[in-house]
Amino acid sequence: MTGEKETITCPFDFSEALEFDPVLADLMGRDTPARIRLPYGDADAWLITGFDAVKQVTTDHRLSRAGIVGLDYPRMTAEPIVSPESINVMDPPHSSRVRHLASQAFTQQQVDAMRPRIARLTDLLLDEMEQDGPPTDLVRHLSDPLPQHTVLDLLGIERQEWPRIEESVHQLLVVGADNRETAATAKADLTAYFGKLVEQRRDSPGDDLISAMAAARDGEEQLDDRELAVMTLMLALSGQDTATCQISDITYLLLTRPELMDHLRRRPETLTDVLHELLRHIPFRKGVGIPRVALEDMELDGVRIRAGDFVHVSYLTANRDPERYPNPHAIDLDRPTSPHMTFGWGGHRCIAMPLAMAELEVAIGRLVERFPGLRLAVAPEEVRWDTKTIRRFPLELPVAW
């Protein structure tokens, strides 16, 4: 059992296309978890990298998300992205209750009913891209607007409010220390805005996700206004963040690895399986997310964790664990289906995952079908990548057909 260890400083600022961060690769190759120091926060943290160990952390009640509230915990951004009221910093049984109620709006049946709206939005955006003509920017025409328009449309938010919300969401994801005040203001504005919106939907429910979550019941249980407002903020944030990056990242891989595109064109029925393998492979963010704090002394993956220690997990390294995925750094479209951690795991797995998958299936499926000759309009090394936020995605994706 390992005791005190040296601390490794981890800026996690690697943003070279979709290559895997060499610092993370080194950390996952170690025999036992490392102690890491992140750009912000007043303490070090343990980093757990293997699939089974990450799974244990995300399901062990001795490791608490709620326990980090009020602490200057180790993190990637100057201003914590998550609000103290968020479900992301709740523990069971409170988080279980909120998740169970909110997830009633994201059953497969509910998402299947949303799919025609997603398809209409996608077709309108691709119509505009076709009219614009090549070369043009896929990020501007599809990756950016589709997830934003989809989640804001499904939340029933007036179109004139969309630019304001999109800008505020972006501000929350910037990593620079000089952005802290701006990010705090953006978070406060969004929280207040969604609080008012929830009150309105309570009085006048409509055909939207907020009304659906407000109507969710489990016996006498239902979401209160504060829980509903925080859940709406989380959906606005994650709904624009993950799918926006992944549409661009997946398309980039398809356009730079012809064998992947050829496979999809020959076997369109494998789209969902292909997407899951690409999602497993793509390093969709930089570094780590929200830590947990140990509530008691414990042993984990060969090290002794003390009460009060922070513990981070890496979903990126878990997705590349060679004990779970043979030849893990390769994209293998014939790999047997096995759940990955791109949408999280355990009590904080993304409840809107069915919606995100529907967006990706519609967006990538329609794109490949409508533009069979789609290609990059520049050399791959000329594509510019985001370096200012915690995300990994191309700022522009010039395409032609």
Buried (B, 14 or more C-beta within 10 A) or exposed (E): EEEEBEEBEBEBBBBEBBEBBEBBBEBBEEEEBBBBBBBBBEBBBBBBBBBEBBBBBBEBEBBBBBBBBEBEBBBBBBBBBBBEBBBBBBBBEEBEBBBBBBBBBBEEEBBEEBBEBBBEBBEEBBEBBBEEEBEBBBBBBBBBBBBBBBBBBBBBBEEEEBEBBBEBBBBBBBBEEEBBEBBBEBBEBBBEBBBEBBEEBEEEBEEBBBBBBBBBEEEEEBBEEEBBBBBBBBBBBBBBBBBBBBBBBBBBBBBBEEEBBEBBEEEEEBBEBBBBBBBBBBBBBBBBBBBBBBBEEBEBBEBEBEEEBBBBBBBBBBBBBEEBBEEBEEBEBEBEEEEBBBBBBBBBBBBBBBBBBBBBBBBBBBBBEBBEEBBBBBEEEEBEBBEEBBBBBBBBBBBBB
